[in-house]
Amino acid sequence: MLFAEFDHGAIVRSGTNRGTPRMIRFVIGNPLIMREMAKHVPDAGSYAPVTVLVDERADGVHLSYDRMTSFLAPYNNPEALKVARGPG
């Protein structure tokens, strides 16, 4: 589910009269999965939904994101990590 979209490139470009960089931040996730993680680690709500950044650079288009497991690892909660990892 797409929660929000931010045009970070517009902020970086402001005042430069240039058409680059193009950079979009998407806030995406599944609210039901976040709810399950937050049952075990309430702080999961600070990290979910996740952010995905798509930006255009001289060498091509880049996709950047963090996995929920990396956010939740410091909490040492196996149940929350199991939800974050998903089925499988």
N, C-alpha and C positions, 0 to 999 in steps of 0.2 A: 504494500500500500504506500502510495506517495503522500507524505504528510506536508512537505513544503519543498520549494525550489528557490534557490537564491542565486542571483547572477553576480558572483564575486568579481567576474571579469569587468563588469560595468564600473565597479568601485575602483579597481586597479586602473582602468582606462580613463577615468574621469580626469579631465584637465590635460590629457596628453594628445588629443586629436588623433589617436591611433585606433585601429580596429582590433588590435590584439592586446593583451591575451584574452582568449575566450576561456572562461572558467565558470562552471556551474556546479553548485553544491546541491545534492538531493538528500533529503531526510526521508528514509524509507524503512519499512519494517512491518511486522505482523503484530498487532496489538494483543492477540491471544497468546502468542509466544512470550511477549514482554510480561504479561500478567503472570504466566507460569514461573518465569525467572524471578519476578519480584516477590512471589510467595516465599521463596527461599532466601533471597537477598534483596531487600527493599531498595538498595542503592542501584539495582539494575535499571530502575526507571530513569536514572541520570544518564545512562548510556544507550538506552533503547528509546525510540528508534535510532538506528545507526545513520551515519553520514557517509555518503559516497561523493567523492570529488572527481569530476571529469574536466581535465584541462588540456588545452592545446599548447604544445611547446614547439620549439624549432625542430626537434627530432620526432615529432608525432603527437598523437593523442595519448594521454596517460589517465589511468583509473586508479584512485587511491581510496583505501578504506581500511578499517580495523575490524577484526572479528570480535564478536561478543565474548568468546572464550578468553581472549587476551584481556578484556576489561574485567571479567569476573574472576580470573585466576587468583588474584591476591586475596579474595574472600575465602578461598579453600572450602567451597561448598559443593560437594559432588553432585547434589541434586540440581542445583542451578546450572552447573557446567554441562550436565547431561541434556538439559533442555536447550542450552545454547548450541551444543553440538548438533542437535537435531536427530532425526531417525537414522538408524544405521549402525 
